[in-house]
Amino acid sequence: MDFKRTKAPTNTVTRNILDLCEETGNIYESVSIISKRANQISVEIKQELNKKLAEFASYNDSLEEVFENREQIEISRYYEKLPKPTLLATQEFIEGNIYFRDPSKEEVERI
């Protein structure tokens, strides 16, 4: 997922509570959905970052040799500038890009 192409802001934005609870009817349920999606996004970003930084890992146990790798620094800066996972998840929720369901509200078919 390309997180840089999202329309999510990079800093905190005040949201209207009524807009957030419009789809679910309950602000707490909306916040729960957003938080679960934010955790998923956080895991994705961390795995992607670890995969990219694993290329630069050195397996020498020498403390004397410390190398500054320009590419590694640029990758770190890129991920530092990304919007936070909660902001990304909130933007996805507002745009309607998150699929969620509540099994307790679904009708149960009995045979």
Biopython code that builds the backbone (N, CA, C, O; Angstrom):
import numpy as np
from Bio.PDB.StructureBuilder import StructureBuilder

atoms = [
    (1, "MET", "N", (0.840, -1.177, 0.000)),
    (1, "MET", "CA", (0.000, 0.000, 0.000)),
    (1, "MET", "C", (0.883, 1.237, 0.000)),
    (1, "MET", "O", (1.839, 1.330, 0.770)),
    (2, "ASP", "N", (0.561, 2.168, -0.852)),
    (2, "ASP", "CA", (1.351, 3.389, -0.921)),
    (2, "ASP", "C", (0.708, 4.435, -0.018)),
    (2, "ASP", "O", (-0.300, 5.045, -0.371)),
    (3, "PHE", "N", (1.303, 4.628, 1.142)),
    (3, "PHE", "CA", (0.730, 5.517, 2.142)),
    (3, "PHE", "C", (0.976, 6.987, 1.805)),
    (3, "PHE", "O", (0.298, 7.863, 2.342)),
    (4, "LYS", "N", (1.927, 7.263, 0.933)),
    (4, "LYS", "CA", (2.237, 8.648, 0.587)),
    (4, "LYS", "C", (1.160, 9.252, -0.318)),
    (4, "LYS", "O", (1.001, 10.472, -0.371)),
    (5, "ARG", "N", (0.426, 8.396, -1.027)),
    (5, "ARG", "CA", (-0.581, 8.901, -1.962)),
    (5, "ARG", "C", (-1.941, 9.152, -1.320)),
    (5, "ARG", "O", (-2.863, 9.596, -2.003)),
    (6, "THR", "N", (-2.083, 8.888, -0.062)),
    (6, "THR", "CA", (-3.356, 9.120, 0.597)),
    (6, "THR", "C", (-3.561, 10.606, 0.838)),
    (6, "THR", "O", (-2.617, 11.396, 0.811)),
    (7, "LYS", "N", (-4.790, 10.960, 1.068)),
    (7, "LYS", "CA", (-5.130, 12.357, 1.320)),
    (7, "LYS", "C", (-5.121, 12.683, 2.806)),
    (7, "LYS", "O", (-5.582, 13.747, 3.219)),
    (8, "ALA", "N", (-4.597, 11.767, 3.600)),
    (8, "ALA", "CA", (-4.583, 11.965, 5.051)),
    (8, "ALA", "C", (-3.624, 13.090, 5.425)),
    (8, "ALA", "O", (-2.543, 13.207, 4.848)),
    (9, "PRO", "N", (-4.016, 13.908, 6.379)),
    (9, "PRO", "CA", (-3.127, 14.989, 6.821)),
    (9, "PRO", "C", (-1.954, 14.422, 7.616)),
    (9, "PRO", "O", (-2.044, 13.330, 8.177)),
    (10, "THR", "N", (-0.870, 15.163, 7.659)),
    (10, "THR", "CA", (0.312, 14.711, 8.396)),
    (10, "THR", "C", (0.307, 15.183, 9.847)),
    (10, "THR", "O", (1.155, 14.771, 10.637)),
    (11, "ASN", "N", (-0.640, 16.040, 10.197)),
    (11, "ASN", "CA", (-0.743, 16.483, 11.583)),
    (11, "ASN", "C", (-2.185, 16.326, 12.058)),
    (11, "ASN", "O", (-3.065, 15.993, 11.265)),
    (12, "THR", "N", (-2.423, 16.556, 13.307)),
    (12, "THR", "CA", (-3.733, 16.334, 13.910)),
    (12, "THR", "C", (-4.770, 17.308, 13.363)),
    (12, "THR", "O", (-4.515, 18.502, 13.207)),
    (13, "VAL", "N", (-5.948, 16.757, 13.077)),
    (13, "VAL", "CA", (-7.045, 17.558, 12.552)),
    (13, "VAL", "C", (-8.260, 17.342, 13.445)),
    (13, "VAL", "O", (-8.545, 16.210, 13.837)),
    (14, "THR", "N", (-8.965, 18.394, 13.763)),
    (14, "THR", "CA", (-10.186, 18.276, 14.554)),
    (14, "THR", "C", (-11.299, 17.752, 13.656)),
    (14, "THR", "O", (-11.543, 18.290, 12.576)),
    (15, "ARG", "N", (-11.966, 16.704, 14.109)),
    (15, "ARG", "CA", (-13.037, 16.082, 13.325)),
    (15, "ARG", "C", (-14.379, 16.336, 13.998)),
    (15, "ARG", "O", (-14.458, 16.506, 15.214)),
    (16, "ASN", "N", (-15.420, 16.358, 13.194)),
    (16, "ASN", "CA", (-16.768, 16.477, 13.707)),
    (16, "ASN", "C", (-17.235, 15.091, 14.153)),
    (16, "ASN", "O", (-17.219, 14.150, 13.359)),
    (17, "ILE", "N", (-17.641, 14.960, 15.383)),
    (17, "ILE", "CA", (-18.055, 13.668, 15.924)),
    (17, "ILE", "C", (-19.249, 13.111, 15.154)),
    (17, "ILE", "O", (-19.340, 11.900, 14.954)),
    (18, "LEU", "N", (-20.151, 13.965, 14.725)),
    (18, "LEU", "CA", (-21.331, 13.495, 14.005)),
    (18, "LEU", "C", (-20.964, 12.868, 12.667)),
    (18, "LEU", "O", (-21.642, 11.950, 12.206)),
    (19, "ASP", "N", (-19.896, 13.356, 12.040)),
    (19, "ASP", "CA", (-19.445, 12.752, 10.782)),
    (19, "ASP", "C", (-18.877, 11.357, 11.012)),
    (19, "ASP", "O", (-19.053, 10.464, 10.183)),
    (20, "LEU", "N", (-18.195, 11.174, 12.141)),
    (20, "LEU", "CA", (-17.593, 9.876, 12.431)),
    (20, "LEU", "C", (-18.631, 8.822, 12.799)),
    (20, "LEU", "O", (-18.470, 7.653, 12.449)),
    (21, "CYS", "N", (-19.688, 9.213, 13.496)),
    (21, "CYS", "CA", (-20.678, 8.222, 13.912)),
    (21, "CYS", "C", (-21.834, 8.101, 12.924)),
    (21, "CYS", "O", (-22.809, 7.401, 13.197)),
    (22, "GLU", "N", (-21.738, 8.766, 11.795)),
    (22, "GLU", "CA", (-22.805, 8.736, 10.795)),
    (22, "GLU", "C", (-23.041, 7.329, 10.245)),
    (22, "GLU", "O", (-24.189, 6.908, 10.098)),
    (23, "GLU", "N", (-21.978, 6.607, 9.943)),
    (23, "GLU", "CA", (-22.110, 5.294, 9.313)),
    (23, "GLU", "C", (-22.507, 4.195, 10.299)),
    (23, "GLU", "O", (-23.274, 3.299, 9.948)),
    (24, "THR", "N", (-21.996, 4.256, 11.516)),
    (24, "THR", "CA", (-22.264, 3.202, 12.493)),
    (24, "THR", "C", (-23.390, 3.558, 13.463)),
    (24, "THR", "O", (-24.034, 2.668, 14.019)),
    (25, "GLY", "N", (-23.626, 4.835, 13.666)),
    (25, "GLY", "CA", (-24.640, 5.258, 14.628)),
    (25, "GLY", "C", (-24.123, 5.336, 16.042)),
    (25, "GLY", "O", (-24.876, 5.671, 16.957)),
    (26, "ASN", "N", (-22.846, 5.032, 16.245)),
    (26, "ASN", "CA", (-22.270, 5.022, 17.585)),
    (26, "ASN", "C", (-20.820, 5.474, 17.485)),
    (26, "ASN", "O", (-20.032, 4.859, 16.766)),
    (27, "ILE", "N", (-20.460, 6.524, 18.183)),
    (27, "ILE", "CA", (-19.105, 7.064, 18.103)),
    (27, "ILE", "C", (-18.073, 6.081, 18.636)),
    (27, "ILE", "O", (-16.959, 6.014, 18.118)),
    (28, "TYR", "N", (-18.430, 5.317, 19.664)),
    (28, "TYR", "CA", (-17.492, 4.365, 20.256)),
    (28, "TYR", "C", (-17.194, 3.214, 19.295)),
    (28, "TYR", "O", (-16.066, 2.727, 19.214)),
    (29, "GLU", "N", (-18.222, 2.795, 18.578)),
    (29, "GLU", "CA", (-18.025, 1.741, 17.578)),
    (29, "GLU", "C", (-17.141, 2.250, 16.440)),
    (29, "GLU", "O", (-16.279, 1.522, 15.947)),
    (30, "SER", "N", (-17.353, 3.490, 16.027)),
    (30, "SER", "CA", (-16.530, 4.080, 14.968)),
    (30, "SER", "C", (-15.073, 4.182, 15.397)),
    (30, "SER", "O", (-14.168, 3.865, 14.625)),
    (31, "VAL", "N", (-14.850, 4.625, 16.632)),
    (31, "VAL", "CA", (-13.483, 4.749, 17.139)),
    (31, "VAL", "C", (-12.828, 3.378, 17.245)),
    (31, "VAL", "O", (-11.635, 3.241, 16.977)),
    (32, "SER", "N", (-13.592, 2.367, 17.629)),
    (32, "SER", "CA", (-13.071, 1.009, 17.708)),
    (32, "SER", "C", (-12.649, 0.499, 16.334)),
    (32, "SER", "O", (-11.599, -0.129, 16.197)),
    (33, "ILE", "N", (-13.457, 0.765, 15.329)),
    (33, "ILE", "CA", (-13.145, 0.351, 13.959)),
    (33, "ILE", "C", (-11.886, 1.062, 13.473)),
    (33, "ILE", "O", (-11.006, 0.442, 12.876)),
    (34, "ILE", "N", (-11.806, 2.357, 13.732)),
    (34, "ILE", "CA", (-10.640, 3.138, 13.313)),
    (34, "ILE", "C", (-9.382, 2.642, 14.016)),
    (34, "ILE", "O", (-8.324, 2.543, 13.396)),
    (35, "SER", "N", (-9.489, 2.331, 15.297)),
    (35, "SER", "CA", (-8.299, 1.882, 16.034)),
    (35, "SER", "C", (-7.814, 0.520, 15.544)),
    (35, "SER", "O", (-6.608, 0.285, 15.461)),
    (36, "LYS", "N", (-8.738, -0.371, 15.222)),
    (36, "LYS", "CA", (-8.338, -1.680, 14.694)),
    (36, "LYS", "C", (-7.660, -1.536, 13.340)),
    (36, "LYS", "O", (-6.675, -2.220, 13.060)),
    (37, "ARG", "N", (-8.183, -0.649, 12.499)),
    (37, "ARG", "CA", (-7.553, -0.421, 11.194)),
    (37, "ARG", "C", (-6.194, 0.252, 11.363)),
    (37, "ARG", "O", (-5.258, -0.051, 10.623)),
    (38, "ALA", "N", (-6.078, 1.161, 12.328)),
    (38, "ALA", "CA", (-4.792, 1.828, 12.584)),
    (38, "ALA", "C", (-3.742, 0.814, 13.010)),
    (38, "ALA", "O", (-2.581, 0.925, 12.617)),
    (39, "ASN", "N", (-4.134, -0.173, 13.808)),
    (39, "ASN", "CA", (-3.200, -1.231, 14.199)),
    (39, "ASN", "C", (-2.751, -2.039, 12.990)),
    (39, "ASN", "O", (-1.576, -2.389, 12.885)),
    (40, "GLN", "N", (-3.672, -2.340, 12.074)),
    (40, "GLN", "CA", (-3.318, -3.066, 10.856)),
    (40, "GLN", "C", (-2.335, -2.258, 10.011)),
    (40, "GLN", "O", (-1.351, -2.800, 9.507)),
    (41, "ILE", "N", (-2.603, -0.971, 9.858)),
    (41, "ILE", "CA", (-1.724, -0.107, 9.070)),
    (41, "ILE", "C", (-0.347, -0.027, 9.718)),
    (41, "ILE", "O", (0.671, -0.075, 9.027)),
    (42, "SER", "N", (-0.313, 0.095, 11.026)),
    (42, "SER", "CA", (0.953, 0.171, 11.753)),
    (42, "SER", "C", (1.797, -1.078, 11.521)),
    (42, "SER", "O", (3.006, -0.982, 11.307)),
    (43, "VAL", "N", (1.171, -2.234, 11.563)),
    (43, "VAL", "CA", (1.891, -3.488, 11.326)),
    (43, "VAL", "C", (2.420, -3.537, 9.890)),
    (43, "VAL", "O", (3.554, -3.955, 9.660)),
    (44, "GLU", "N", (1.598, -3.109, 8.927)),
    (44, "GLU", "CA", (2.032, -3.090, 7.524)),
    (44, "GLU", "C", (3.241, -2.182, 7.326)),
    (44, "GLU", "O", (4.204, -2.557, 6.656)),
    (45, "ILE", "N", (3.187, -0.991, 7.909)),
    (45, "ILE", "CA", (4.286, -0.039, 7.767)),
    (45, "ILE", "C", (5.550, -0.589, 8.415)),
    (45, "ILE", "O", (6.639, -0.471, 7.854)),
    (46, "LYS", "N", (5.411, -1.184, 9.584)),
    (46, "LYS", "CA", (6.573, -1.727, 10.288)),
    (46, "LYS", "C", (7.202, -2.869, 9.505)),
    (46, "LYS", "O", (8.427, -2.941, 9.403)),
    (47, "GLN", "N", (6.394, -3.761, 8.951)),
    (47, "GLN", "CA", (6.931, -4.864, 8.154)),
    (47, "GLN", "C", (7.641, -4.350, 6.909)),
    (47, "GLN", "O", (8.708, -4.843, 6.543)),
    (48, "GLU", "N", (7.044, -3.361, 6.263)),
    (48, "GLU", "CA", (7.656, -2.778, 5.068)),
    (48, "GLU", "C", (8.988, -2.108, 5.397)),
    (48, "GLU", "O", (9.965, -2.270, 4.666)),
    (49, "LEU", "N", (9.026, -1.362, 6.491)),
    (49, "LEU", "CA", (10.253, -0.689, 6.910)),
    (49, "LEU", "C", (11.330, -1.698, 7.282)),
    (49, "LEU", "O", (12.485, -1.545, 6.885)),
    (50, "ASN", "N", (10.964, -2.728, 8.039)),
    (50, "ASN", "CA", (11.942, -3.749, 8.421)),
    (50, "ASN", "C", (12.501, -4.482, 7.213)),
    (50, "ASN", "O", (13.681, -4.830, 7.182)),
    (51, "LYS", "N", (11.649, -4.715, 6.215)),
    (51, "LYS", "CA", (12.106, -5.388, 5.000)),
    (51, "LYS", "C", (13.123, -4.528, 4.253)),
    (51, "LYS", "O", (14.123, -5.038, 3.748)),
    (52, "LYS", "N", (12.864, -3.224, 4.187)),
    (52, "LYS", "CA", (13.791, -2.327, 3.495)),
    (52, "LYS", "C", (15.091, -2.142, 4.267)),
    (52, "LYS", "O", (16.165, -2.067, 3.670)),
    (53, "LEU", "N", (14.997, -2.069, 5.601)),
    (53, "LEU", "CA", (16.200, -1.873, 6.406)),
    (53, "LEU", "C", (17.017, -3.146, 6.553)),
    (53, "LEU", "O", (18.202, -3.083, 6.879)),
    (54, "ALA", "N", (16.403, -4.303, 6.318)),
    (54, "ALA", "CA", (17.134, -5.565, 6.411)),
    (54, "ALA", "C", (18.217, -5.658, 5.335)),
    (54, "ALA", "O", (19.207, -6.368, 5.511)),
    (55, "GLU", "N", (18.036, -4.958, 4.247)),
    (55, "GLU", "CA", (19.045, -4.945, 3.183)),
    (55, "GLU", "C", (20.347, -4.290, 3.652)),
    (55, "GLU", "O", (21.423, -4.601, 3.141)),
    (56, "PHE", "N", (20.244, -3.395, 4.612)),
    (56, "PHE", "CA", (21.409, -2.652, 5.078)),
    (56, "PHE", "C", (22.023, -3.238, 6.348)),
    (56, "PHE", "O", (23.014, -2.717, 6.860)),
    (57, "ALA", "N", (21.445, -4.301, 6.846)),
    (57, "ALA", "CA", (21.929, -4.877, 8.096)),
    (57, "ALA", "C", (23.326, -5.451, 7.919)),
    (57, "ALA", "O", (23.605, -6.179, 6.967)),
    (58, "SER", "N", (24.186, -5.109, 8.847)),
    (58, "SER", "CA", (25.531, -5.675, 8.835)),
    (58, "SER", "C", (25.620, -6.645, 9.996)),
    (58, "SER", "O", (25.103, -6.384, 11.083)),
    (59, "TYR", "N", (26.265, -7.740, 9.760)),
    (59, "TYR", "CA", (26.341, -8.785, 10.771)),
    (59, "TYR", "C", (27.693, -8.805, 11.476)),
    (59, "TYR", "O", (28.095, -9.826, 12.035)),
    (60, "ASN", "N", (28.379, -7.692, 11.448)),
    (60, "ASN", "CA", (29.643, -7.568, 12.170)),
    (60, "ASN", "C", (29.346, -7.120, 13.595)),
    (60, "ASN", "O", (28.505, -6.250, 13.823)),
    (61, "ASP", "N", (30.033, -7.713, 14.530)),
    (61, "ASP", "CA", (29.827, -7.365, 15.934)),
    (61, "ASP", "C", (30.815, -6.307, 16.422)),
    (61, "ASP", "O", (31.017, -6.147, 17.626)),
    (62, "SER", "N", (31.411, -5.608, 15.510)),
    (62, "SER", "CA", (32.402, -4.614, 15.880)),
    (62, "SER", "C", (31.708, -3.282, 16.189)),
    (62, "SER", "O", (30.971, -2.752, 15.357)),
    (63, "LEU", "N", (31.946, -2.755, 17.377)),
    (63, "LEU", "CA", (31.370, -1.474, 17.748)),
    (63, "LEU", "C", (32.177, -0.312, 17.183)),
    (63, "LEU", "O", (31.696, 0.820, 17.136)),
    (64, "GLU", "N", (33.385, -0.593, 16.763)),
    (64, "GLU", "CA", (34.246, 0.472, 16.254)),
    (64, "GLU", "C", (33.802, 0.938, 14.876)),
    (64, "GLU", "O", (33.960, 2.108, 14.530)),
    (65, "GLU", "N", (33.257, 0.035, 14.104)),
    (65, "GLU", "CA", (32.882, 0.381, 12.737)),
    (65, "GLU", "C", (31.401, 0.745, 12.683)),
    (65, "GLU", "O", (30.532, -0.122, 12.768)),
    (66, "VAL", "N", (31.133, 2.025, 12.543)),
    (66, "VAL", "CA", (29.764, 2.495, 12.392)),
    (66, "VAL", "C", (29.707, 3.238, 11.062)),
    (66, "VAL", "O", (30.418, 4.219, 10.845)),
    (67, "PHE", "N", (28.859, 2.755, 10.196)),
    (67, "PHE", "CA", (28.754, 3.351, 8.874)),
    (67, "PHE", "C", (27.453, 4.135, 8.767)),
    (67, "PHE", "O", (26.399, 3.681, 9.214)),
    (68, "GLU", "N", (27.541, 5.294, 8.179)),
    (68, "GLU", "CA", (26.347, 6.060, 7.883)),
    (68, "GLU", "C", (25.999, 5.807, 6.430)),
    (68, "GLU", "O", (26.729, 6.196, 5.518)),
    (69, "ASN", "N", (24.901, 5.168, 6.240)),
    (69, "ASN", "CA", (24.457, 4.847, 4.901)),
    (69, "ASN", "C", (23.409, 5.871, 4.477)),
    (69, "ASN", "O", (22.358, 5.988, 5.107)),
    (70, "ARG", "N", (23.692, 6.600, 3.425)),
    (70, "ARG", "CA", (22.815, 7.669, 2.952)),
    (70, "ARG", "C", (21.435, 7.119, 2.568)),
    (70, "ARG", "O", (20.419, 7.753, 2.849)),
    (71, "GLU", "N", (21.395, 5.952, 1.931)),
    (71, "GLU", "CA", (20.120, 5.369, 1.520)),
    (71, "GLU", "C", (19.274, 4.988, 2.731)),
    (71, "GLU", "O", (18.057, 5.172, 2.723)),
    (72, "GLN", "N", (19.908, 4.463, 3.759)),
    (72, "GLN", "CA", (19.202, 4.075, 4.971)),
    (72, "GLN", "C", (18.609, 5.305, 5.666)),
    (72, "GLN", "O", (17.495, 5.259, 6.187)),
    (73, "ILE", "N", (19.361, 6.390, 5.665)),
    (73, "ILE", "CA", (18.873, 7.631, 6.259)),
    (73, "ILE", "C", (17.675, 8.172, 5.486)),
    (73, "ILE", "O", (16.713, 8.648, 6.089)),
    (74, "GLU", "N", (17.727, 8.102, 4.161)),
    (74, "GLU", "CA", (16.619, 8.575, 3.336)),
    (74, "GLU", "C", (15.362, 7.735, 3.554)),
    (74, "GLU", "O", (14.256, 8.273, 3.601)),
    (75, "ILE", "N", (15.526, 6.431, 3.685)),
    (75, "ILE", "CA", (14.380, 5.558, 3.944)),
    (75, "ILE", "C", (13.758, 5.906, 5.290)),
    (75, "ILE", "O", (12.535, 5.965, 5.411)),
    (76, "SER", "N", (14.583, 6.136, 6.294)),
    (76, "SER", "CA", (14.078, 6.495, 7.619)),
    (76, "SER", "C", (13.333, 7.827, 7.584)),
    (76, "SER", "O", (12.286, 7.968, 8.215)),
    (77, "ARG", "N", (13.854, 8.782, 6.866)),
    (77, "ARG", "CA", (13.191, 10.083, 6.757)),
    (77, "ARG", "C", (11.852, 9.963, 6.049)),
    (77, "ARG", "O", (10.884, 10.623, 6.425)),
    (78, "TYR", "N", (11.796, 9.121, 5.025)),
    (78, "TYR", "CA", (10.546, 8.911, 4.297)),
    (78, "TYR", "C", (9.461, 8.408, 5.244)),
    (78, "TYR", "O", (8.333, 8.901, 5.224)),
    (79, "TYR", "N", (9.808, 7.422, 6.074)),
    (79, "TYR", "CA", (8.815, 6.856, 6.983)),
    (79, "TYR", "C", (8.483, 7.798, 8.131)),
    (79, "TYR", "O", (7.381, 7.731, 8.677)),
    (80, "GLU", "N", (9.395, 8.663, 8.505)),
    (80, "GLU", "CA", (9.112, 9.650, 9.547)),
    (80, "GLU", "C", (8.119, 10.701, 9.062)),
    (80, "GLU", "O", (7.346, 11.236, 9.856)),
    (81, "LYS", "N", (8.135, 11.002, 7.764)),
    (81, "LYS", "CA", (7.262, 12.030, 7.206)),
    (81, "LYS", "C", (5.858, 11.516, 6.887)),
    (81, "LYS", "O", (4.959, 12.311, 6.615)),
    (82, "LEU", "N", (5.664, 10.209, 6.916)),
    (82, "LEU", "CA", (4.348, 9.652, 6.622)),
    (82, "LEU", "C", (3.344, 10.056, 7.697)),
    (82, "LEU", "O", (3.720, 10.275, 8.849)),
    (83, "PRO", "N", (2.070, 10.157, 7.325)),
    (83, "PRO", "CA", (1.050, 10.411, 8.347)),
    (83, "PRO", "C", (0.975, 9.244, 9.325)),
    (83, "PRO", "O", (1.286, 8.107, 8.969)),
    (84, "LYS", "N", (0.572, 9.522, 10.529)),
    (84, "LYS", "CA", (0.444, 8.482, 11.551)),
    (84, "LYS", "C", (-0.658, 7.505, 11.156)),
    (84, "LYS", "O", (-1.598, 7.880, 10.456)),
    (85, "PRO", "N", (-0.547, 6.245, 11.602)),
    (85, "PRO", "CA", (-1.563, 5.246, 11.246)),
    (85, "PRO", "C", (-2.985, 5.629, 11.659)),
    (85, "PRO", "O", (-3.940, 5.293, 10.960)),
    (86, "THR", "N", (-3.136, 6.328, 12.785)),
    (86, "THR", "CA", (-4.486, 6.738, 13.194)),
    (86, "THR", "C", (-5.084, 7.748, 12.226)),
    (86, "THR", "O", (-6.284, 7.720, 11.954)),
    (87, "LEU", "N", (-4.245, 8.641, 11.705)),
    (87, "LEU", "CA", (-4.735, 9.613, 10.723)),
    (87, "LEU", "C", (-5.089, 8.928, 9.407)),
    (87, "LEU", "O", (-6.078, 9.280, 8.763)),
    (88, "LEU", "N", (-4.276, 7.948, 9.011)),
    (88, "LEU", "CA", (-4.577, 7.196, 7.790)),
    (88, "LEU", "C", (-5.879, 6.417, 7.937)),
    (88, "LEU", "O", (-6.704, 6.407, 7.024)),
    (89, "ALA", "N", (-6.065, 5.766, 9.083)),
    (89, "ALA", "CA", (-7.272, 4.976, 9.313)),
    (89, "ALA", "C", (-8.514, 5.870, 9.383)),
    (89, "ALA", "O", (-9.572, 5.508, 8.866)),
    (90, "THR", "N", (-8.386, 7.018, 10.011)),
    (90, "THR", "CA", (-9.522, 7.944, 10.090)),
    (90, "THR", "C", (-9.909, 8.431, 8.706)),
    (90, "THR", "O", (-11.096, 8.523, 8.391)),
    (91, "GLN", "N", (-8.929, 8.744, 7.879)),
    (91, "GLN", "CA", (-9.209, 9.199, 6.524)),
    (91, "GLN", "C", (-9.884, 8.085, 5.717)),
    (91, "GLN", "O", (-10.831, 8.346, 4.975)),
    (92, "GLU", "N", (-9.405, 6.852, 5.857)),
    (92, "GLU", "CA", (-10.032, 5.722, 5.166)),
    (92, "GLU", "C", (-11.476, 5.539, 5.633)),
    (92, "GLU", "O", (-12.356, 5.259, 4.819)),
    (93, "PHE", "N", (-11.726, 5.691, 6.924)),
    (93, "PHE", "CA", (-13.073, 5.530, 7.464)),
    (93, "PHE", "C", (-14.004, 6.604, 6.918)),
    (93, "PHE", "O", (-15.138, 6.312, 6.539)),
    (94, "ILE", "N", (-13.535, 7.832, 6.878)),
    (94, "ILE", "CA", (-14.366, 8.931, 6.375)),
    (94, "ILE", "C", (-14.675, 8.742, 4.898)),
    (94, "ILE", "O", (-15.785, 9.035, 4.454)),
    (95, "GLU", "N", (-13.695, 8.250, 4.128)),
    (95, "GLU", "CA", (-13.903, 8.027, 2.695)),
    (95, "GLU", "C", (-14.711, 6.763, 2.408)),
    (95, "GLU", "O", (-15.112, 6.531, 1.267)),
    (96, "GLY", "N", (-14.951, 5.945, 3.432)),
    (96, "GLY", "CA", (-15.733, 4.724, 3.245)),
    (96, "GLY", "C", (-14.928, 3.575, 2.672)),
    (96, "GLY", "O", (-15.495, 2.681, 2.043)),
    (97, "ASN", "N", (-13.619, 3.578, 2.875)),
    (97, "ASN", "CA", (-12.754, 2.536, 2.323)),
    (97, "ASN", "C", (-12.488, 1.392, 3.291)),
    (97, "ASN", "O", (-11.701, 0.498, 2.981)),
    (98, "ILE", "N", (-13.123, 1.402, 4.446)),
    (98, "ILE", "CA", (-12.925, 0.337, 5.428)),
    (98, "ILE", "C", (-14.167, -0.545, 5.438)),
    (98, "ILE", "O", (-15.290, -0.063, 5.587)),
    (99, "TYR", "N", (-13.944, -1.845, 5.276)),
    (99, "TYR", "CA", (-15.046, -2.803, 5.373)),
    (99, "TYR", "C", (-15.114, -3.300, 6.807)),
    (99, "TYR", "O", (-14.108, -3.737, 7.367)),
    (100, "PHE", "N", (-16.281, -3.236, 7.392)),
    (100, "PHE", "CA", (-16.477, -3.750, 8.735)),
    (100, "PHE", "C", (-17.876, -4.338, 8.820)),
    (100, "PHE", "O", (-18.776, -3.974, 8.063)),
    (101, "ARG", "N", (-18.032, -5.263, 9.771)),
    (101, "ARG", "CA", (-19.356, -5.843, 10.006)),
    (101, "ARG", "C", (-19.473, -6.182, 11.480)),
    (101, "ARG", "O", (-18.476, -6.379, 12.175)),
    (102, "ASP", "N", (-20.709, -6.244, 11.937)),
    (102, "ASP", "CA", (-20.996, -6.590, 13.318)),
    (102, "ASP", "C", (-21.837, -7.856, 13.314)),
    (102, "ASP", "O", (-23.024, -7.810, 12.992)),
    (103, "PRO", "N", (-21.232, -8.989, 13.669)),
    (103, "PRO", "CA", (-21.985, -10.243, 13.626)),
    (103, "PRO", "C", (-23.191, -10.270, 14.561)),
    (103, "PRO", "O", (-24.141, -11.012, 14.309)),
    (104, "SER", "N", (-23.178, -9.487, 15.626)),
    (104, "SER", "CA", (-24.310, -9.487, 16.549)),
    (104, "SER", "C", (-25.539, -8.800, 15.949)),
    (104, "SER", "O", (-26.661, -9.036, 16.397)),
    (105, "LYS", "N", (-25.336, -7.968, 14.958)),
    (105, "LYS", "CA", (-26.451, -7.260, 14.331)),
    (105, "LYS", "C", (-26.987, -7.988, 13.103)),
    (105, "LYS", "O", (-28.056, -7.649, 12.596)),
    (106, "GLU", "N", (-26.251, -8.983, 12.624)),
    (106, "GLU", "CA", (-26.702, -9.726, 11.451)),
    (106, "GLU", "C", (-27.766, -10.733, 11.854)),
    (106, "GLU", "O", (-27.756, -11.255, 12.968)),
    (107, "GLU", "N", (-28.671, -10.995, 10.944)),
    (107, "GLU", "CA", (-29.707, -11.975, 11.217)),
    (107, "GLU", "C", (-29.119, -13.374, 11.158)),
    (107, "GLU", "O", (-28.312, -13.694, 10.285)),
    (108, "VAL", "N", (-29.538, -14.196, 12.103)),
    (108, "VAL", "CA", (-29.052, -15.560, 12.148)),
    (108, "VAL", "C", (-30.127, -16.461, 11.549)),
    (108, "VAL", "O", (-31.279, -16.449, 11.983)),
    (109, "GLU", "N", (-29.730, -17.243, 10.543)),
    (109, "GLU", "CA", (-30.665, -18.173, 9.918)),
    (109, "GLU", "C", (-30.690, -19.466, 10.722)),
    (109, "GLU", "O", (-29.647, -20.053, 11.011)),
    (110, "ARG", "N", (-31.852, -19.885, 11.067)),
    (110, "ARG", "CA", (-32.012, -21.131, 11.812)),
    (110, "ARG", "C", (-32.649, -22.166, 10.913)),
    (110, "ARG", "O", (-33.565, -21.882, 10.141)),
    (111, "ILE", "N", (-32.138, -23.362, 11.038)),
    (111, "ILE", "CA", (-32.665, -24.454, 10.199)),
    (111, "ILE", "C", (-33.738, -25.207, 10.943)),
    (111, "ILE", "O", (-34.306, -26.161, 10.411)),
]
sb = StructureBuilder()
sb.init_structure("model")
sb.init_model(0)
sb.init_chain("A")
sb.init_seg("    ")
for serial, (resi, resn, name, xyz) in enumerate(atoms, 1):
    if name == "N":
        sb.init_residue(resn, " ", resi, " ")
    sb.init_atom(name, np.array(xyz, "f"), 0.0, 1.0, " ", f" {name:<3s}", serial, name[0])
structure = sb.get_structure()
